Amino acid sequence: MAAARTNAQIAQALTALTTLVVRDNDPGRDSEKRLERFMSHKPTLFTGGYNPEGAIKWLDEVEIIFEAMGCSEENKTTLGTYALREEAIVWWRNVRLRIGVDGVAIIWETFKREFLRKYFPADVKNKKVIEFMELKQGNLSVAEYSAKFEALCVFSPHYNTVEAEEDKCVKFESGLRPDIKLLIGFSEIRDFPTLMTKARICDEDSKAKTNYYKALNDRKGKGLDRGKPYENKGNGSGKKKQESGSCYKCGERGHMSYDCPRRSDKCFNCGQFGHKADACRVKVFYFNCGEEGHKSPINRLIEILWSASMEFRYLDYDG
């Protein structure tokens, strides 16, 4: 009895093992496993609509998954179309009826051609090509310019070939800012990764230099601002304080000569306005003898020097 029970258990185990082997060798099971692996990468589901940027992004994403899985062209189409939903899956069913007649397998390149024709039309592609051809660095950093250059270069296949490496370098270099182009242009670098690296280093060094001298000038400027005699801290105007000086035209305090309300000249002989000392009719006395009509030569010399000094100061402050 024990031997019979043991033989029955062995037979049951062998039957289960055979079933597993057969199931694992079933082509349908392979497809199921492949789909499970694909979905484990959590691909984005594409729903269609007018979204050119989203369409390109979706294609790039699923192709990265295909590369990691080592998919064949036919399996790529099966897995990629499984990620279509809503309007996109309706579109694909109609396309498959048109191009998949007589059970012909549709390879991935054929799917891509139809997909791009629908969701990334020619007019959008042409705009990308023009944007690439007119691309300039402008206010972008070299790193940002390089990223945009690479993204747009996809739409100009000529620049993605080995033979066009030199053309690609020339195109990239021509879009750089003049200050960076000046630093690396003479080197004539024709290896694209090297050119991008050198340009980025030049850009970073140039920014560091600019920031250094800007900080240095700011420190110098703050040092020069201290203790300026004409600084008006009350209103920040930076002009001379008119309250602290005297007018050289009338001698009064509170205003300067260019703001003097007295429009006539002041006589330095008698101190009155309306004439100058050489035309003064006020009687003068010679202080040595006390007689009227003339002055001491020394006093006359002092008067001339004083008058000349006042006129010079007047012109200096009004100029």
ZIDAWO-V102591 format. One record per residue. N is the residue number from 1. RES is the residue in one letter. SS is DSSP state (a for helix, b for strand, c for the rest). PHI is phi in radians with two decimals (999 if undefined). Layout:
{{N	RES	SS	PHI} {N	RES	SS	PHI}}
This chain:
{{1	M	c	999} {2	A	a	-1.12} {3	A	a	-1.14} {4	A	a	-1.13} {5	R	a	-1.14} {6	T	a	-1.14} {7	N	a	-1.10} {8	A	a	-1.16} {9	Q	a	-1.13} {10	I	a	-1.11} {11	A	a	-1.10} {12	Q	a	-1.13} {13	A	a	-1.15} {14	L	a	-1.13} {15	T	a	-1.13} {16	A	a	-1.12} {17	L	a	-1.12} {18	T	a	-1.07} {19	T	a	-1.08} {20	L	a	-1.14} {21	V	a	-1.11} {22	V	a	-1.09} {23	R	a	-1.13} {24	D	a	-1.18} {25	N	c	-1.52} {26	D	c	-1.27} {27	P	a	-0.97} {28	G	a	-1.07} {29	R	a	-1.17} {30	D	a	-1.07} {31	S	a	-1.11} {32	E	a	-1.14} {33	K	a	-1.11} {34	R	a	-1.10} {35	L	a	-1.15} {36	E	a	-1.08} {37	R	a	-1.10} {38	F	a	-1.09} {39	M	a	-1.25} {40	S	a	-1.14} {41	H	c	-1.42} {42	K	c	0.95} {43	P	c	-1.19} {44	T	c	-1.22} {45	L	c	-1.54} {46	F	b	-1.65} {47	T	c	-1.83} {48	G	c	1.56} {49	G	c	1.45} {50	Y	c	-1.45} {51	N	c	-2.64} {52	P	a	-0.98} {53	E	a	-1.13} {54	G	a	-1.14} {55	A	a	-1.13} {56	I	a	-1.13} {57	K	a	-1.10} {58	W	a	-1.14} {59	L	a	-1.05} {60	D	a	-1.05} {61	E	a	-1.14} {62	V	a	-1.23} {63	E	a	-1.22} {64	I	a	-1.13} {65	I	a	-1.16} {66	F	a	-1.03} {67	E	a	-1.11} {68	A	a	-1.17} {69	M	a	-1.53} {70	G	c	1.18} {71	C	c	-1.30} {72	S	c	-1.39} {73	E	a	-1.04} {74	E	a	-1.21} {75	N	a	-1.18} {76	K	a	-1.02} {77	T	a	-1.11} {78	T	a	-1.09} {79	L	a	-1.29} {80	G	a	-1.09} {81	T	a	-1.24} {82	Y	a	-1.18} {83	A	c	-1.57} {84	L	b	-1.57} {85	R	c	-2.46} {86	E	c	0.93} {87	E	a	-1.08} {88	A	a	-1.14} {89	I	a	-1.26} {90	V	a	-1.13} {91	W	a	-1.03} {92	W	a	-1.15} {93	R	a	-1.09} {94	N	a	-1.17} {95	V	a	-1.13} {96	R	a	-1.11} {97	L	a	-1.15} {98	R	a	-1.42} {99	I	a	-1.87} {100	G	c	-1.84} {101	V	a	-1.23} {102	D	a	1.03} {103	G	a	1.23} {104	V	c	-1.22} {105	A	c	-1.20} {106	I	c	-1.76} {107	I	c	-1.41} {108	W	a	-1.10} {109	E	a	-1.11} {110	T	a	-1.16} {111	F	a	-1.04} {112	K	a	-1.07} {113	R	a	-1.06} {114	E	a	-1.21} {115	F	a	-1.13} {116	L	a	-1.20} {117	R	a	-1.08} {118	K	a	-1.46} {119	Y	a	-1.85} {120	F	c	-2.44} {121	P	c	-1.12} {122	A	a	-1.07} {123	D	a	-1.15} {124	V	a	-1.19} {125	K	a	-1.07} {126	N	a	-1.09} {127	K	a	-1.12} {128	K	a	-1.16} {129	V	a	-1.11} {130	I	a	-1.12} {131	E	a	-1.05} {132	F	a	-1.16} {133	M	a	-1.17} {134	E	c	-1.73} {135	L	c	-1.14} {136	K	c	-2.27} {137	Q	c	-1.17} {138	G	c	1.00} {139	N	c	-1.54} {140	L	c	-1.29} {141	S	c	-1.28} {142	V	a	-1.09} {143	A	a	-1.09} {144	E	a	-1.19} {145	Y	a	-1.09} {146	S	a	-1.10} {147	A	a	-1.11} {148	K	a	-1.21} {149	F	a	-1.07} {150	E	a	-1.14} {151	A	a	-1.14} {152	L	a	-1.41} {153	C	a	-1.10} {154	V	c	-1.01} {155	F	c	-1.49} {156	S	c	-2.16} {157	P	a	-0.96} {158	H	a	-0.98} {159	Y	a	-1.38} {160	N	a	-1.82} {161	T	c	-1.75} {162	V	a	-1.11} {163	E	a	-1.15} {164	A	a	-1.72} {165	E	a	-1.02} {166	E	a	-1.15} {167	D	a	-1.07} {168	K	a	-1.12} {169	C	a	-1.14} {170	V	a	-1.11} {171	K	a	-1.12} {172	F	a	-1.12} {173	E	a	-1.15} {174	S	a	-1.17} {175	G	c	-1.57} {176	L	c	-1.25} {177	R	c	-1.11} {178	P	a	-0.98} {179	D	a	-1.17} {180	I	a	-1.39} {181	K	a	-1.05} {182	L	a	-1.11} {183	L	a	-1.37} {184	I	a	-2.03} {185	G	a	-1.07} {186	F	a	-1.17} {187	S	a	-1.30} {188	E	c	0.89} {189	I	c	-1.29} {190	R	c	-2.12} {191	D	c	-1.91} {192	F	a	-1.07} {193	P	a	-1.03} {194	T	a	-1.14} {195	L	a	-1.08} {196	M	a	-1.08} {197	T	a	-1.13} {198	K	a	-1.09} {199	A	a	-1.12} {200	R	a	-1.11} {201	I	a	-1.10} {202	C	a	-1.06} {203	D	a	-1.12} {204	E	a	-1.15} {205	D	a	-1.14} {206	S	a	-1.12} {207	K	a	-1.16} {208	A	a	-1.11} {209	K	a	-1.13} {210	T	a	-1.08} {211	N	a	-1.13} {212	Y	a	-1.11} {213	Y	a	-1.22} {214	K	a	-1.16} {215	A	a	-1.11} {216	L	a	-1.12} {217	N	a	-1.16} {218	D	a	-1.11} {219	R	a	-1.16} {220	K	a	-1.13} {221	G	a	-1.09} {222	K	a	-1.16} {223	G	a	-1.18} {224	L	a	-1.28} {225	D	c	-1.28} {226	R	c	-1.35} {227	G	c	1.27} {228	K	c	-1.25} {229	P	c	-1.17} {230	Y	c	-1.75} {231	E	c	-1.28} {232	N	c	-1.87} {233	K	c	-1.22} {234	G	c	-1.19} {235	N	c	-2.07} {236	G	c	1.22} {237	S	c	-1.35} {238	G	c	1.37} {239	K	c	-1.62} {240	K	c	-1.16} {241	K	c	-1.32} {242	Q	a	-1.22} {243	E	a	-1.23} {244	S	a	-1.57} {245	G	c	-2.03} {246	S	b	-2.10} {247	C	c	-1.33} {248	Y	c	-1.45} {249	K	c	-1.66} {250	C	c	-1.99} {251	G	c	1.49} {252	E	c	-1.52} {253	R	b	-1.65} {254	G	c	1.84} {255	H	c	-2.69} {256	M	c	-1.77} {257	S	a	-1.11} {258	Y	a	-1.29} {259	D	a	-1.88} {260	C	c	-1.15} {261	P	c	-1.26} {262	R	c	-1.44} {263	R	c	-1.55} {264	S	c	-1.68} {265	D	c	-1.39} {266	K	b	-1.90} {267	C	c	-1.42} {268	F	c	-1.51} {269	N	c	-1.63} {270	C	c	-1.94} {271	G	c	1.47} {272	Q	c	-1.69} {273	F	b	-1.66} {274	G	c	1.94} {275	H	c	-2.73} {276	K	c	-1.79} {277	A	a	-1.10} {278	D	a	-1.27} {279	A	a	-1.92} {280	C	c	-1.26} {281	R	c	-1.83} {282	V	c	-1.23} {283	K	c	-1.16} {284	V	c	-2.02} {285	F	b	-2.19} {286	Y	c	-1.44} {287	F	c	-1.27} {288	N	c	-1.37} {289	C	c	-1.93} {290	G	c	1.43} {291	E	c	-1.48} {292	E	b	-1.58} {293	G	c	1.89} {294	H	c	-2.57} {295	K	c	-2.13} {296	S	c	-1.20} {297	P	a	-0.96} {298	I	a	-1.16} {299	N	a	-1.11} {300	R	a	-1.13} {301	L	a	-1.13} {302	I	a	-1.09} {303	E	a	-1.10} {304	I	a	-1.11} {305	L	a	-1.11} {306	W	a	-1.13} {307	S	a	-1.10} {308	A	a	-1.12} {309	S	a	-1.13} {310	M	a	-1.15} {311	E	a	-1.15} {312	F	a	-1.11} {313	R	a	-1.17} {314	Y	a	-1.09} {315	L	a	-1.15} {316	D	a	-1.11} {317	Y	a	-1.41} {318	D	a	-1.49} {319	G	c	-1.25}}
